[in-house]
């Protein structure tokens, strides 16, 4: 039998780059995987082609014809029954990594000062209104209108003055700003293991940011359920976080939002955050909003991730602290009162 042309199988030319081969493999794997209706033999051949052409040495041997095509085929190994693998231990709770502080670029660059900000142009509006009030008061004193008009004018000035003072001093939910950094509850029970791990991670590391405010259980507009597991607000930057416990392995998410584990389409879970992220971006156009997927193993073993190019990047806890913490640390000292109140209104847990 003639050997299978790996390039033809993948639909790429012999000059294709590794990136082009990877893209072609992933497009075919979505329809040729046994879970999608393909056969195990065909998918195994596709996988063999991908592994050969993405390994420089194996590809060079293949291109030179050194693939042992003239040798008789090896005998097919008899598959023995394997013991059943427990895929998910409901009692397993991995330990959070002990991240060396000197490996967190932003950790020692912070000033502990906290600045309260109303955001937008509220301060300018209040000052302008106060100036107008002062002018009216001066006119009242200088013009000396008749007594009835004087009383009306004085009442209007008193009422508007009181409103200005309240607007300047109070602000929305002013009682939550002093020292309170965490809002909401990540939940209990085995189904919330990942959320509790993330809650601990956020409190342990991101509270280092003076202005960071942490939320657990946010409802999207029109919902009364905890649609988003966690959020962290710092200044006018907001990250929405989904927490998952999946099997050990290497995870990445392609440009179509498909999840891959060890270069196979991953059928063991899905994420909800993509739809919710778009709705929160529309709800808060003045905030810079992004998403992140935090992964933990369901049994002993390591999870690694490749966040490159993903709209919602999969991250290990250590990478999350370094990368997302660094992004939030661009404005680490400003607590925006209106942004905080807006996010707090969505907490339902």
Number of C-alpha atoms within 10 A of each C-alpha: 7 6 10 11 11 19 16 11 15 23 15 16 12 12 9 13 13 14 10 15 22 17 16 16 23 20 11 15 21 17 14 20 20 15 13 12 10 14 12 13 12 14 17 14 14 20 18 12 21 23 17 17 24 16 11 12 11 15 18 14 14 17 12 9 12 12 14 11 13 11 7 8 9 6 6 6 6 6 6 6 6 6 6 6 6 8 11 13 12 12 11 13 18 16 9 13 10 8 14 8 12 9 10 17 13 21 18 10 9 15 10 12 11 15 13 15 17 17 16 11 8 13 14 10 11 16 13 12 15 16 12 12 18 14 12 16 15 11 12 16 11 9 9 10 13 8 9 8 12 15 12 11 15 13 12 13 17 14 10 14 16 11 12 16 12 11 14 14 9 10 14 15 13 13 10 14 16 9 10 10 17 16 18 15 17 21 16 10 9 14 12 15 23 23 25 21 20 24 21 13 18 24 15 11 16 24 17 18 24 22 27 28 26 25 28 28 22 25 21 20 13 6 11 13 14 17 21 22 26 26 24 23 25 27 26 20 21 25 20 23 23 23 25 24 21 19 21 19 15 16 24 24 22 18 11 8 15 16 20 18 20 13 18 16 20 17 12 9 10 11 14 10 20 14 11 17 22 14 13 19 15 12 13 14 9 13 16 13 19 19 21 24 19 23 24 26 23 24 19 12 11 13 19 19 20 15 19 13 11 17 17 24 22 27 24 20 20 18 17 19 22 19 15 18 26 18 16 22 23 13 18 28 21 20 24 21 20 18 23 23 16 14 20 19 11 21 23 18 18
